[in-house]
Every structure is written in C-alpha cells, then in structure tokens.
Amino acid sequence: MSLLGESLNLKWHLQTLSVTCVALSYLSHELRHCIEVSNRYILLVQWRKLEDHTEGFRNSPQCQHWRKALHPFYDPFPTVEHYRLVEAGTA
C-alpha cells in the first residue's frame, strides 16, 4: 500500500475508533504528518484525565479494537507518553 493509502486508511480507523471511545472520556485526537520524514506521523489523543486512558480505556473492549486496527501501522512501535498542557497560544 502506498504511503498516501496508508495515511487515508489510518485516518479512517482513527475516525471510526474515536466514535467508540467517546463514552470513555475521549475528547479529541490529532494526527500530524512529519514534513521532514515522509513516513513519520504523531498521534496526539486528548483524554479528560490521565486515568481515563491508563485505566478506563486500556481495560476496555474498545482498546482491543484500537490495538487490532492501529498496531499494523506502527513501525517501530511507539512510545506512549502523557503530557499536560502548560501553555497554549493563538495567532
């Protein structure tokens, strides 16, 4: 599959899975494509609170569906890290 095809397939999976995660305090996600490295993406998922991801989502049937749908796109497997917003700005 081409990079564009993989990207579109990944976007479709993310949109589908985001709908199933709403009840688990999922707020939003962003998929960003790296400009310098064409086969690199970053996925940022926003949860209401940390435990909504680490306990609620990871112990849910939706997580198994997520893994099955998205793990084929990971090369290498990503490091999952959690961040809190320090500051946001607008133009």
C-alpha positions as CSV (number, residue, x, y, z in Angstrom):
1,M,0.0,0.0,0.0
2,S,1.3,3.5,-0.8
3,L,2.1,6.0,1.9
4,L,-1.0,8.0,0.9
5,G,-3.1,4.9,1.1
6,E,-1.8,4.0,4.5
7,S,-2.4,7.6,5.7
8,L,-6.0,7.5,4.5
9,N,-6.6,4.1,6.0
10,L,-5.1,5.2,9.3
11,K,-7.3,8.4,9.3
12,W,-10.4,6.2,8.6
13,H,-9.5,3.9,11.5
14,L,-9.0,6.9,13.8
15,Q,-12.3,8.5,12.9
16,T,-14.1,5.2,13.5
17,L,-12.4,4.5,16.8
18,S,-12.8,8.0,18.1
19,V,-16.6,7.5,17.9
20,T,-16.4,4.3,20.0
21,C,-14.2,6.0,22.7
22,V,-16.5,9.0,23.4
23,A,-18.1,7.2,26.4
24,L,-14.6,6.6,27.9
25,S,-13.8,10.4,28.3
26,Y,-12.0,10.6,25.0
27,L,-12.1,14.3,24.0
28,S,-10.2,14.5,20.7
29,H,-7.2,13.5,18.6
30,E,-4.8,15.0,16.1
31,L,-2.8,13.0,13.5
32,R,0.1,15.0,12.3
33,H,2.4,14.1,9.4
34,C,6.1,14.9,9.6
35,I,7.3,17.3,7.0
36,E,10.9,16.2,7.1
37,V,10.4,12.4,7.3
38,S,7.6,11.3,4.9
39,N,6.7,8.0,6.7
40,R,6.5,9.5,10.2
41,Y,3.3,10.6,12.0
42,I,2.5,11.6,15.5
43,L,-0.9,10.8,17.1
44,L,-2.0,13.1,20.0
45,V,-5.0,11.9,21.9
46,Q,-6.7,14.1,24.5
47,W,-8.5,12.5,27.4
48,R,-10.4,14.2,30.2
49,K,-7.9,12.9,32.7
50,L,-5.0,10.5,32.8
51,E,-6.9,7.6,34.4
52,D,-9.4,7.8,31.6
53,H,-6.7,6.5,29.3
54,T,-4.5,4.4,31.6
55,E,-7.3,2.6,33.4
56,G,-10.6,3.2,31.6
57,F,-9.6,2.9,28.0
58,R,-6.8,0.4,28.4
59,N,-9.1,-2.0,30.3
60,S,-12.0,-1.7,27.8
61,P,-13.1,-3.7,24.7
62,Q,-12.5,-0.5,22.7
63,C,-8.8,-0.7,23.5
64,Q,-8.6,-4.2,22.0
65,H,-10.4,-2.9,18.9
66,W,-7.9,0.0,18.7
67,R,-4.9,-2.3,19.0
68,K,-6.2,-4.6,16.3
69,A,-7.0,-1.7,13.9
70,L,-3.9,0.5,14.5
71,H,-1.0,-1.7,15.5
72,P,-0.3,-2.7,11.9
73,F,0.6,1.0,11.2
74,Y,3.3,1.2,13.9
75,D,6.8,0.8,12.7
76,P,8.5,1.0,15.1
77,F,6.1,0.6,17.9
78,P,5.5,4.0,19.5
79,T,6.4,5.1,23.0
80,V,3.3,6.2,24.8
81,E,3.8,9.3,27.0
82,H,1.4,11.5,28.8
83,Y,1.7,15.3,28.8
84,R,-0.2,18.1,30.5
85,L,-0.8,21.4,28.8
86,V,1.4,24.2,30.2
87,E,0.6,27.0,27.8
88,A,-1.4,27.4,24.6
89,G,-1.3,30.4,22.2
90,T,-3.1,31.6,19.1
91,A,-2.0,33.8,16.3
